[in-house]
């Protein structure tokens, strides 16, 4: 989005001393899978991904996110396979999204 590739960001953040490197907001959760893999390929630091609940829509003057917690959580295994070690939620997520993530990842957490 800002003209820097995930790999470039990971290299520079690692060089600057970041302990964890990640990305949040701005794109759909499924679009974070290749971003996560790119970050992980360029650093030895843990990867943190915090997507929003889909893209916002303006409906009757209110911002609406249409993704369900279960659908959101369904992408967690692919994010972990791509290198994510921390997964959270940004815009549009609620505690129910985090509960769904926990359910999805139960038994996979170390």
MODELLER restraints for C-alpha pairs under 7 A, 6 or more apart:
rsr = mdl.restraints
at = mdl.atoms
rsr.add(forms.Gaussian(group=physical.xy_distance, feature=features.Distance(at['CA:6:A'], at['CA:35:A']), mean=6.29, stdev=0.5))
rsr.add(forms.Gaussian(group=physical.xy_distance, feature=features.Distance(at['CA:6:A'], at['CA:38:A']), mean=5.81, stdev=0.5))
rsr.add(forms.Gaussian(group=physical.xy_distance, feature=features.Distance(at['CA:6:A'], at['CA:39:A']), mean=5.30, stdev=0.5))
rsr.add(forms.Gaussian(group=physical.xy_distance, feature=features.Distance(at['CA:7:A'], at['CA:38:A']), mean=5.68, stdev=0.5))
rsr.add(forms.Gaussian(group=physical.xy_distance, feature=features.Distance(at['CA:7:A'], at['CA:39:A']), mean=5.35, stdev=0.5))
rsr.add(forms.Gaussian(group=physical.xy_distance, feature=features.Distance(at['CA:7:A'], at['CA:42:A']), mean=5.28, stdev=0.5))
rsr.add(forms.Gaussian(group=physical.xy_distance, feature=features.Distance(at['CA:10:A'], at['CA:21:A']), mean=6.61, stdev=0.5))
rsr.add(forms.Gaussian(group=physical.xy_distance, feature=features.Distance(at['CA:10:A'], at['CA:39:A']), mean=5.60, stdev=0.5))
rsr.add(forms.Gaussian(group=physical.xy_distance, feature=features.Distance(at['CA:10:A'], at['CA:42:A']), mean=5.81, stdev=0.5))
rsr.add(forms.Gaussian(group=physical.xy_distance, feature=features.Distance(at['CA:10:A'], at['CA:43:A']), mean=5.91, stdev=0.5))
rsr.add(forms.Gaussian(group=physical.xy_distance, feature=features.Distance(at['CA:11:A'], at['CA:42:A']), mean=5.98, stdev=0.5))
rsr.add(forms.Gaussian(group=physical.xy_distance, feature=features.Distance(at['CA:11:A'], at['CA:43:A']), mean=6.32, stdev=0.5))
rsr.add(forms.Gaussian(group=physical.xy_distance, feature=features.Distance(at['CA:14:A'], at['CA:43:A']), mean=6.61, stdev=0.5))
rsr.add(forms.Gaussian(group=physical.xy_distance, feature=features.Distance(at['CA:19:A'], at['CA:45:A']), mean=6.15, stdev=0.5))
rsr.add(forms.Gaussian(group=physical.xy_distance, feature=features.Distance(at['CA:20:A'], at['CA:45:A']), mean=5.47, stdev=0.5))
rsr.add(forms.Gaussian(group=physical.xy_distance, feature=features.Distance(at['CA:20:A'], at['CA:46:A']), mean=5.12, stdev=0.5))
rsr.add(forms.Gaussian(group=physical.xy_distance, feature=features.Distance(at['CA:20:A'], at['CA:47:A']), mean=6.02, stdev=0.5))
rsr.add(forms.Gaussian(group=physical.xy_distance, feature=features.Distance(at['CA:20:A'], at['CA:48:A']), mean=6.74, stdev=0.5))
rsr.add(forms.Gaussian(group=physical.xy_distance, feature=features.Distance(at['CA:21:A'], at['CA:45:A']), mean=6.45, stdev=0.5))
rsr.add(forms.Gaussian(group=physical.xy_distance, feature=features.Distance(at['CA:21:A'], at['CA:46:A']), mean=6.36, stdev=0.5))
rsr.add(forms.Gaussian(group=physical.xy_distance, feature=features.Distance(at['CA:21:A'], at['CA:47:A']), mean=5.12, stdev=0.5))
rsr.add(forms.Gaussian(group=physical.xy_distance, feature=features.Distance(at['CA:21:A'], at['CA:48:A']), mean=5.92, stdev=0.5))
rsr.add(forms.Gaussian(group=physical.xy_distance, feature=features.Distance(at['CA:22:A'], at['CA:47:A']), mean=5.25, stdev=0.5))
rsr.add(forms.Gaussian(group=physical.xy_distance, feature=features.Distance(at['CA:22:A'], at['CA:48:A']), mean=4.26, stdev=0.5))
rsr.add(forms.Gaussian(group=physical.xy_distance, feature=features.Distance(at['CA:22:A'], at['CA:49:A']), mean=5.40, stdev=0.5))
rsr.add(forms.Gaussian(group=physical.xy_distance, feature=features.Distance(at['CA:23:A'], at['CA:48:A']), mean=6.57, stdev=0.5))
rsr.add(forms.Gaussian(group=physical.xy_distance, feature=features.Distance(at['CA:23:A'], at['CA:49:A']), mean=5.23, stdev=0.5))
rsr.add(forms.Gaussian(group=physical.xy_distance, feature=features.Distance(at['CA:23:A'], at['CA:50:A']), mean=6.33, stdev=0.5))
rsr.add(forms.Gaussian(group=physical.xy_distance, feature=features.Distance(at['CA:24:A'], at['CA:49:A']), mean=5.92, stdev=0.5))
rsr.add(forms.Gaussian(group=physical.xy_distance, feature=features.Distance(at['CA:24:A'], at['CA:50:A']), mean=4.50, stdev=0.5))
rsr.add(forms.Gaussian(group=physical.xy_distance, feature=features.Distance(at['CA:24:A'], at['CA:51:A']), mean=5.05, stdev=0.5))
rsr.add(forms.Gaussian(group=physical.xy_distance, feature=features.Distance(at['CA:24:A'], at['CA:90:A']), mean=6.81, stdev=0.5))
rsr.add(forms.Gaussian(group=physical.xy_distance, feature=features.Distance(at['CA:25:A'], at['CA:50:A']), mean=6.66, stdev=0.5))
rsr.add(forms.Gaussian(group=physical.xy_distance, feature=features.Distance(at['CA:25:A'], at['CA:51:A']), mean=4.92, stdev=0.5))
rsr.add(forms.Gaussian(group=physical.xy_distance, feature=features.Distance(at['CA:25:A'], at['CA:52:A']), mean=5.29, stdev=0.5))
rsr.add(forms.Gaussian(group=physical.xy_distance, feature=features.Distance(at['CA:25:A'], at['CA:90:A']), mean=6.00, stdev=0.5))
rsr.add(forms.Gaussian(group=physical.xy_distance, feature=features.Distance(at['CA:25:A'], at['CA:91:A']), mean=6.75, stdev=0.5))
rsr.add(forms.Gaussian(group=physical.xy_distance, feature=features.Distance(at['CA:27:A'], at['CA:55:A']), mean=6.77, stdev=0.5))
rsr.add(forms.Gaussian(group=physical.xy_distance, feature=features.Distance(at['CA:28:A'], at['CA:51:A']), mean=6.76, stdev=0.5))
rsr.add(forms.Gaussian(group=physical.xy_distance, feature=features.Distance(at['CA:28:A'], at['CA:52:A']), mean=6.69, stdev=0.5))
rsr.add(forms.Gaussian(group=physical.xy_distance, feature=features.Distance(at['CA:28:A'], at['CA:54:A']), mean=4.87, stdev=0.5))
rsr.add(forms.Gaussian(group=physical.xy_distance, feature=features.Distance(at['CA:28:A'], at['CA:55:A']), mean=6.18, stdev=0.5))
rsr.add(forms.Gaussian(group=physical.xy_distance, feature=features.Distance(at['CA:29:A'], at['CA:51:A']), mean=5.34, stdev=0.5))
rsr.add(forms.Gaussian(group=physical.xy_distance, feature=features.Distance(at['CA:29:A'], at['CA:52:A']), mean=6.74, stdev=0.5))
rsr.add(forms.Gaussian(group=physical.xy_distance, feature=features.Distance(at['CA:29:A'], at['CA:54:A']), mean=6.69, stdev=0.5))
rsr.add(forms.Gaussian(group=physical.xy_distance, feature=features.Distance(at['CA:30:A'], at['CA:75:A']), mean=6.59, stdev=0.5))
rsr.add(forms.Gaussian(group=physical.xy_distance, feature=features.Distance(at['CA:33:A'], at['CA:78:A']), mean=6.63, stdev=0.5))
rsr.add(forms.Gaussian(group=physical.xy_distance, feature=features.Distance(at['CA:33:A'], at['CA:79:A']), mean=5.33, stdev=0.5))
rsr.add(forms.Gaussian(group=physical.xy_distance, feature=features.Distance(at['CA:33:A'], at['CA:82:A']), mean=6.14, stdev=0.5))
rsr.add(forms.Gaussian(group=physical.xy_distance, feature=features.Distance(at['CA:36:A'], at['CA:79:A']), mean=6.84, stdev=0.5))
rsr.add(forms.Gaussian(group=physical.xy_distance, feature=features.Distance(at['CA:36:A'], at['CA:82:A']), mean=5.79, stdev=0.5))
rsr.add(forms.Gaussian(group=physical.xy_distance, feature=features.Distance(at['CA:36:A'], at['CA:83:A']), mean=6.20, stdev=0.5))
rsr.add(forms.Gaussian(group=physical.xy_distance, feature=features.Distance(at['CA:36:A'], at['CA:84:A']), mean=6.38, stdev=0.5))
rsr.add(forms.Gaussian(group=physical.xy_distance, feature=features.Distance(at['CA:37:A'], at['CA:82:A']), mean=4.58, stdev=0.5))
rsr.add(forms.Gaussian(group=physical.xy_distance, feature=features.Distance(at['CA:37:A'], at['CA:83:A']), mean=5.89, stdev=0.5))
rsr.add(forms.Gaussian(group=physical.xy_distance, feature=features.Distance(at['CA:40:A'], at['CA:47:A']), mean=6.52, stdev=0.5))
rsr.add(forms.Gaussian(group=physical.xy_distance, feature=features.Distance(at['CA:40:A'], at['CA:83:A']), mean=5.63, stdev=0.5))
rsr.add(forms.Gaussian(group=physical.xy_distance, feature=features.Distance(at['CA:46:A'], at['CA:85:A']), mean=5.86, stdev=0.5))
rsr.add(forms.Gaussian(group=physical.xy_distance, feature=features.Distance(at['CA:47:A'], at['CA:83:A']), mean=6.50, stdev=0.5))
rsr.add(forms.Gaussian(group=physical.xy_distance, feature=features.Distance(at['CA:47:A'], at['CA:84:A']), mean=4.82, stdev=0.5))
rsr.add(forms.Gaussian(group=physical.xy_distance, feature=features.Distance(at['CA:47:A'], at['CA:85:A']), mean=5.40, stdev=0.5))
rsr.add(forms.Gaussian(group=physical.xy_distance, feature=features.Distance(at['CA:47:A'], at['CA:86:A']), mean=6.39, stdev=0.5))
rsr.add(forms.Gaussian(group=physical.xy_distance, feature=features.Distance(at['CA:48:A'], at['CA:84:A']), mean=5.84, stdev=0.5))
rsr.add(forms.Gaussian(group=physical.xy_distance, feature=features.Distance(at['CA:48:A'], at['CA:85:A']), mean=6.06, stdev=0.5))
rsr.add(forms.Gaussian(group=physical.xy_distance, feature=features.Distance(at['CA:48:A'], at['CA:86:A']), mean=4.53, stdev=0.5))
rsr.add(forms.Gaussian(group=physical.xy_distance, feature=features.Distance(at['CA:48:A'], at['CA:87:A']), mean=5.98, stdev=0.5))
rsr.add(forms.Gaussian(group=physical.xy_distance, feature=features.Distance(at['CA:49:A'], at['CA:84:A']), mean=6.51, stdev=0.5))
rsr.add(forms.Gaussian(group=physical.xy_distance, feature=features.Distance(at['CA:49:A'], at['CA:86:A']), mean=6.19, stdev=0.5))
rsr.add(forms.Gaussian(group=physical.xy_distance, feature=features.Distance(at['CA:49:A'], at['CA:87:A']), mean=5.00, stdev=0.5))
rsr.add(forms.Gaussian(group=physical.xy_distance, feature=features.Distance(at['CA:49:A'], at['CA:88:A']), mean=6.45, stdev=0.5))
rsr.add(forms.Gaussian(group=physical.xy_distance, feature=features.Distance(at['CA:50:A'], at['CA:87:A']), mean=5.66, stdev=0.5))
rsr.add(forms.Gaussian(group=physical.xy_distance, feature=features.Distance(at['CA:50:A'], at['CA:88:A']), mean=4.54, stdev=0.5))
rsr.add(forms.Gaussian(group=physical.xy_distance, feature=features.Distance(at['CA:50:A'], at['CA:89:A']), mean=4.69, stdev=0.5))
rsr.add(forms.Gaussian(group=physical.xy_distance, feature=features.Distance(at['CA:50:A'], at['CA:90:A']), mean=5.68, stdev=0.5))
rsr.add(forms.Gaussian(group=physical.xy_distance, feature=features.Distance(at['CA:51:A'], at['CA:88:A']), mean=6.99, stdev=0.5))
rsr.add(forms.Gaussian(group=physical.xy_distance, feature=features.Distance(at['CA:51:A'], at['CA:89:A']), mean=5.26, stdev=0.5))
rsr.add(forms.Gaussian(group=physical.xy_distance, feature=features.Distance(at['CA:51:A'], at['CA:90:A']), mean=5.35, stdev=0.5))
rsr.add(forms.Gaussian(group=physical.xy_distance, feature=features.Distance(at['CA:52:A'], at['CA:89:A']), mean=5.69, stdev=0.5))
rsr.add(forms.Gaussian(group=physical.xy_distance, feature=features.Distance(at['CA:52:A'], at['CA:90:A']), mean=4.42, stdev=0.5))
rsr.add(forms.Gaussian(group=physical.xy_distance, feature=features.Distance(at['CA:52:A'], at['CA:91:A']), mean=4.54, stdev=0.5))
rsr.add(forms.Gaussian(group=physical.xy_distance, feature=features.Distance(at['CA:52:A'], at['CA:92:A']), mean=5.79, stdev=0.5))
rsr.add(forms.Gaussian(group=physical.xy_distance, feature=features.Distance(at['CA:52:A'], at['CA:93:A']), mean=6.24, stdev=0.5))
rsr.add(forms.Gaussian(group=physical.xy_distance, feature=features.Distance(at['CA:53:A'], at['CA:65:A']), mean=5.86, stdev=0.5))
rsr.add(forms.Gaussian(group=physical.xy_distance, feature=features.Distance(at['CA:53:A'], at['CA:67:A']), mean=5.40, stdev=0.5))
rsr.add(forms.Gaussian(group=physical.xy_distance, feature=features.Distance(at['CA:53:A'], at['CA:72:A']), mean=6.76, stdev=0.5))
rsr.add(forms.Gaussian(group=physical.xy_distance, feature=features.Distance(at['CA:53:A'], at['CA:91:A']), mean=6.34, stdev=0.5))
rsr.add(forms.Gaussian(group=physical.xy_distance, feature=features.Distance(at['CA:53:A'], at['CA:92:A']), mean=4.98, stdev=0.5))
rsr.add(forms.Gaussian(group=physical.xy_distance, feature=features.Distance(at['CA:53:A'], at['CA:93:A']), mean=5.43, stdev=0.5))
rsr.add(forms.Gaussian(group=physical.xy_distance, feature=features.Distance(at['CA:54:A'], at['CA:65:A']), mean=5.91, stdev=0.5))
rsr.add(forms.Gaussian(group=physical.xy_distance, feature=features.Distance(at['CA:54:A'], at['CA:66:A']), mean=6.64, stdev=0.5))
rsr.add(forms.Gaussian(group=physical.xy_distance, feature=features.Distance(at['CA:54:A'], at['CA:67:A']), mean=5.63, stdev=0.5))
rsr.add(forms.Gaussian(group=physical.xy_distance, feature=features.Distance(at['CA:55:A'], at['CA:65:A']), mean=6.32, stdev=0.5))
rsr.add(forms.Gaussian(group=physical.xy_distance, feature=features.Distance(at['CA:56:A'], at['CA:63:A']), mean=5.99, stdev=0.5))
rsr.add(forms.Gaussian(group=physical.xy_distance, feature=features.Distance(at['CA:56:A'], at['CA:64:A']), mean=5.59, stdev=0.5))
rsr.add(forms.Gaussian(group=physical.xy_distance, feature=features.Distance(at['CA:56:A'], at['CA:65:A']), mean=5.12, stdev=0.5))
rsr.add(forms.Gaussian(group=physical.xy_distance, feature=features.Distance(at['CA:57:A'], at['CA:63:A']), mean=5.51, stdev=0.5))
rsr.add(forms.Gaussian(group=physical.xy_distance, feature=features.Distance(at['CA:57:A'], at['CA:64:A']), mean=5.14, stdev=0.5))
rsr.add(forms.Gaussian(group=physical.xy_distance, feature=features.Distance(at['CA:57:A'], at['CA:65:A']), mean=6.45, stdev=0.5))
rsr.add(forms.Gaussian(group=physical.xy_distance, feature=features.Distance(at['CA:58:A'], at['CA:64:A']), mean=6.18, stdev=0.5))
rsr.add(forms.Gaussian(group=physical.xy_distance, feature=features.Distance(at['CA:65:A'], at['CA:92:A']), mean=5.65, stdev=0.5))
rsr.add(forms.Gaussian(group=physical.xy_distance, feature=features.Distance(at['CA:69:A'], at['CA:96:A']), mean=6.24, stdev=0.5))
rsr.add(forms.Gaussian(group=physical.xy_distance, feature=features.Distance(at['CA:69:A'], at['CA:97:A']), mean=4.37, stdev=0.5))
rsr.add(forms.Gaussian(group=physical.xy_distance, feature=features.Distance(at['CA:69:A'], at['CA:100:A']), mean=5.82, stdev=0.5))
rsr.add(forms.Gaussian(group=physical.xy_distance, feature=features.Distance(at['CA:70:A'], at['CA:100:A']), mean=5.76, stdev=0.5))
rsr.add(forms.Gaussian(group=physical.xy_distance, feature=features.Distance(at['CA:73:A'], at['CA:100:A']), mean=5.66, stdev=0.5))
rsr.add(forms.Gaussian(group=physical.xy_distance, feature=features.Distance(at['CA:73:A'], at['CA:101:A']), mean=4.66, stdev=0.5))
rsr.add(forms.Gaussian(group=physical.xy_distance, feature=features.Distance(at['CA:73:A'], at['CA:104:A']), mean=6.14, stdev=0.5))
rsr.add(forms.Gaussian(group=physical.xy_distance, feature=features.Distance(at['CA:74:A'], at['CA:104:A']), mean=6.89, stdev=0.5))
rsr.add(forms.Gaussian(group=physical.xy_distance, feature=features.Distance(at['CA:76:A'], at['CA:101:A']), mean=6.93, stdev=0.5))
rsr.add(forms.Gaussian(group=physical.xy_distance, feature=features.Distance(at['CA:88:A'], at['CA:98:A']), mean=6.92, stdev=0.5))
